[in-house]
Amino acid sequence: MTSLNILVISFSNLKMDARVKRHVNFLRQAGHHITLVCHDAEAYEGVQLIKIKPLKLNLIKKIISSALLFSRLYLLAYRYLYGYKLNLDRQFDIILSNDIETLPLAFHYKGSAKIMFDAHEYSPRQFEDKLVWRIFFQGFNEYLCRKFIPKVDTMITIGQGIADEYEKNYGVKPTVITNACAYYNIEPRKTDPNHIKLVHQGIATPSRKLELMFEMMDHLDNRYTLDLYLVKPAHRSNIIYLEKLKELAKKNNHIRFAKPVPHAELINTLNQYDIGITLIPPINFNYANTLPNKFFECIQARIAQAIGPIPEMKKIIEQYSMGVVSGDFNPKKLAEKIKQLSADQISDLKKKCGPAASEFNAEKNEVAFNEIIHRL
């Protein structure tokens, strides 16, 4: 493949953003020249890093931006919120734009470049469960999607449900590139019938209602333990929520907050468990269509999964017979599904992760990703 000049724009910290980090590595390994614009990232050899400040609003800025958004002066609002001046010293062949907030900036610096848009979420309904977001930002996101998505040269997203919704509403058919992590050639750990180890990893945010897993534990006997590996939160609301969770967990000595591990150690750490738990209620469109990092991490770790009936996850779990899916998001119902599994059945579910691990991994995604770059 010809070496290209590629600009990657992400309003995130790549130390915490596994998806964008993977895509940057795909591009590096293909030998492209990369300029990376983001809040922060590790130093990559051969990558020009341009750091931009995260959006922080004081009271005056909140008042001004709220007035612009409420008045539907969306382009002015965008310039006020995201009017970054980038010091770019070259022309680009391709711009990889991550999430809708970066897309107007990508077009501003487009020149003759092709635009590849990566939608990590379905933006018009991202936080539709929150009234304030619906009042100020839903119309803003809809406007950005309507104005810019039909102009992109190609588009990718995380799952089929989100892809279908974008195609239906904006006429662009995205290619699905999942959040799958790298392939691991490991064997599942044998399940101890007297100590069945449950695990959940990810971010502590109130909308994910992790306390539902604590309710689930109240319906399981002393053979079961639940360990949580939660990323240290940055936002105040998430810090408060994590402290609340720790207080709630004190009521059940079978729930433990484990020390977070580096991502390079995560799969081998998860491999020591039996069942990964995901019980995120579908309070908005994106949660109802989620296909998260943790799902693929559990597959690579060769552990079974017990989940609520999220369609994208349910389809894969049932296709490979590698877990159980509750009928609804009631914690007691998921506990009943787990209790029905013997140790031998859990071990069998874990073994069936092997074929799924061979199908859903970053290496396969890299091939698909590079084919898109080649077509551009």
Secondary structure, DSSP 8 states (H G I E B T S, - for coil): ----EEEEEESSBTTT-HHHHHHHHHHHHTT-EEEEEESB----TTEEEEE-------HHHHHHHHHHHHTT-HHHHHHHHH-------S--SEEEEESGGGHHHHHHT-TT-EEEEEESS-GGGTTTT-HHHIIIIIHHHHHHHHHHGGG-SEEEES-HHHHHHHHHHHS---EE---------------BTTBEEEEEEEE--GGG-THHHHHHHTTS-TTEEEEEEEE---SHHHHHHHHHHHHHHTT-TTEEE-----HHHHHHHHTT-SEEEE-----SHHHHT---HHHHHHHHTT-EEEE---HHHHHHHHHHT-EEE-SSS-HHHHHHHHHT--HHHHHHHHHTHHHHHHHSSHHHHHHHHHHHHHH-
